[in-house]
Amino acid sequence: GPLSSTFPIENRNVPVPMQALKTHLDRTKSLPFVKRISDFHLLLLIARFLDVNADVPALAACVQAQATIPEGFQLLIESIASS
């Protein structure tokens, strides 16, 4: 499938720090943005900051189809990573 599994897995005892998102995005700069976020655990982390009923399904559909991520989502995700 289109998902990778390189992003840290969230654990009940040790939550994934936001720095992991920034590190992951920096490490994958050469890839198209859709490929950079095509990781199940990364999407779970991002879902904490998005509207689960509107934004998450739209973003997941882009990842599933490997379609271009709308610029607004890209800016939002990069902003989350920088916080």
Summary of the structure (lengths in Angstrom):
residues: 83
radius of gyration: 11.9
end to end distance: 30.3
largest distance: 34.7
contacts: 202
relative contact order: 0.19
helix: 54%
strand: 2%
